[in-house]
Amino acid sequence: MDLEVSQNTKVIENPDIAAEPPRSPWLPPRWFVRAAWAFHRGYYRVTGGRRGLWPPTPGKWGTMRLTAVGRRSGKSRSVILGYYEDGPNLVTLAMNGWGRPEPAWWLNVLANPEVKIELKDRTLSVRARRAEGEERERLWARWRDFDGDNLDGWAARRERETAVVVLERNGE
């Protein structure tokens, strides 16, 4: 439909251009995300590690506890992360609850990629690295199997690309 604005100017209404950009999927407030992390770590500690970790199942990611050396302190730092298995490797995302900054654990891993992971039934020594190119696209698509279309919307909230982290087993 043509709209007359002035004698010399016409504005053409185009429904494709006028459409609003897609809305980012809902996320709880940052304070809630941080409280949930604290509760999960506390639950793991209180149960002596018997609860709080679970293996991935078809259509659902699992949780692991990753321990890295602090890049500044030199002390062990642990975090509970979601993961899935890709052959002999484990895959996680450096997403910081979809907050803007890079997660501290990822910055520690970049400084020292040799880390320890605790799974529900075993502990492994692994080497972490960032997936690149086609490998990253394939692994990212696999995360979509778990989180659906929300994954791309959540990632769009971040200023930089979310790292897909591959944890390769050290000779085990």
GIDATA-V201042 format. One record per residue. N is the residue number from 1. RES is the residue in one letter. PHI is phi in degrees with one decimal (* if undefined). PSI is psi in whole degrees, -180 to 180 (* if undefined). NEAR is the number of other ideal C-beta (glycine too) atoms within 10 Angstrom. Layout:
n: {N	N}
res: {RES	RES}
phi: {PHI	PHI}
psi: {PSI	PSI}
near: {NEAR	NEAR}
This chain:
n: {1	2	3	4	5	6	7	8	9	10	11	12	13	14	15	16	17	18	19	20	21	22	23	24	25	26	27	28	29	30	31	32	33	34	35	36	37	38	39	40	41	42	43	44	45	46	47	48	49	50	51	52	53	54	55	56	57	58	59	60	61	62	63	64	65	66	67	68	69	70	71	72	73	74	75	76	77	78	79	80	81	82	83	84	85	86	87	88	89	90	91	92	93	94	95	96	97	98	99	100	101	102	103	104	105	106	107	108	109	110	111	112	113	114	115	116	117	118	119	120	121	122	123	124	125	126	127	128	129	130	131	132	133	134	135	136	137	138	139	140	141	142	143	144	145	146	147	148	149	150	151	152	153	154	155	156	157	158	159	160	161	162	163	164	165	166	167	168	169	170	171	172}
res: {M	D	L	E	V	S	Q	N	T	K	V	I	E	N	P	D	I	A	A	E	P	P	R	S	P	W	L	P	P	R	W	F	V	R	A	A	W	A	F	H	R	G	Y	Y	R	V	T	G	G	R	R	G	L	W	P	P	T	P	G	K	W	G	T	M	R	L	T	A	V	G	R	R	S	G	K	S	R	S	V	I	L	G	Y	Y	E	D	G	P	N	L	V	T	L	A	M	N	G	W	G	R	P	E	P	A	W	W	L	N	V	L	A	N	P	E	V	K	I	E	L	K	D	R	T	L	S	V	R	A	R	R	A	E	G	E	E	R	E	R	L	W	A	R	W	R	D	F	D	G	D	N	L	D	G	W	A	A	R	R	E	R	E	T	A	V	V	V	L	E	R	N	G	E}
phi: {*	-90.2	-116.3	-85.0	-99.2	-146.8	-66.0	-108.6	-120.7	-120.6	-112.1	-101.8	-81.9	-119.5	-62.9	-70.5	-79.0	-73.9	-63.6	-70.8	-63.8	-61.1	-78.9	-69.9	-60.6	-65.3	-130.2	-67.2	-59.6	-56.0	-60.7	-71.1	-59.1	-64.5	-65.7	-63.6	-61.1	-62.2	-61.8	-61.4	-62.4	-63.7	-59.8	-60.0	-65.7	-61.5	-88.1	63.8	83.2	-75.3	-131.8	112.5	-120.0	-147.5	-79.2	-68.9	-128.0	-55.3	81.8	-143.6	-74.9	-106.8	-124.8	-138.6	-111.1	-103.2	-119.2	-125.7	-85.9	-60.8	-67.1	-104.5	-82.2	77.7	-92.5	-69.3	-127.3	-117.4	-148.5	-98.9	-130.6	-80.4	-156.8	-141.1	-95.6	-129.4	64.8	-79.6	-96.1	-112.1	-128.8	-137.4	-118.6	-92.3	-118.1	51.4	61.0	66.3	-76.7	-67.2	-73.7	-67.4	-67.1	-58.8	-61.1	-69.4	-62.9	-63.9	-67.0	-61.4	-76.5	-147.6	-73.4	-81.0	-131.3	-112.3	-123.8	-109.8	-105.3	-54.3	-117.2	-166.5	-118.7	-131.4	-97.0	-136.7	-116.5	-96.0	-151.7	-83.8	-76.1	-127.7	58.4	-62.5	-61.8	-60.8	-59.9	-64.4	-70.0	-62.9	-60.0	-66.4	-62.6	-59.8	-59.6	-89.1	-108.7	61.9	-70.8	-63.0	-54.7	-67.1	-65.1	-65.8	-63.6	-65.2	-71.0	-89.9	-75.7	-123.0	-63.6	-74.2	-72.4	-95.2	-104.8	-102.8	-108.7	-98.0	-67.1	-92.4	57.1	-114.7}
psi: {133	136	131	120	-48	-177	-28	-4	132	139	127	123	121	114	-26	-37	-36	-15	140	150	153	142	144	141	153	140	146	163	154	-41	-35	-42	-47	-38	-40	-41	-46	-42	-46	-45	-42	-43	-44	-47	-47	-35	9	27	3	-24	155	-14	142	151	157	150	167	123	4	131	162	-177	147	163	118	131	124	163	129	133	-26	-43	-30	3	157	134	129	150	147	129	155	151	167	165	138	89	-131	-9	161	148	133	175	139	79	-9	44	26	20	168	-47	159	145	144	-39	-36	-40	-38	-42	-37	-35	-32	95	-8	113	166	137	141	124	176	-39	1	167	138	149	130	166	128	145	158	132	141	157	-133	-36	-45	-45	-43	-45	-37	-44	-36	-37	-34	-30	-30	-43	3	-152	-15	-30	-49	-37	-43	-42	-31	-18	-21	149	-26	164	136	126	134	120	125	129	109	130	142	87	35	*}
near: {7	8	9	8	9	7	6	5	8	10	11	8	9	9	7	5	7	7	8	5	6	10	7	14	16	8	15	10	8	12	8	11	15	12	12	12	13	10	11	15	15	11	12	19	11	11	11	7	12	9	11	19	19	13	15	18	9	5	7	12	22	17	19	24	19	24	15	24	16	15	14	9	9	8	7	12	16	17	18	17	22	17	21	19	14	15	7	9	17	24	23	25	23	20	22	16	14	20	14	10	11	17	18	15	23	24	15	23	25	17	12	13	16	12	23	15	23	19	18	15	7	8	11	15	13	20	13	24	16	16	18	11	7	8	14	16	12	13	19	18	10	14	21	12	13	14	16	11	10	15	20	15	17	19	18	13	14	16	7	9	11	22	21	22	26	20	26	13	13	11	4	8}
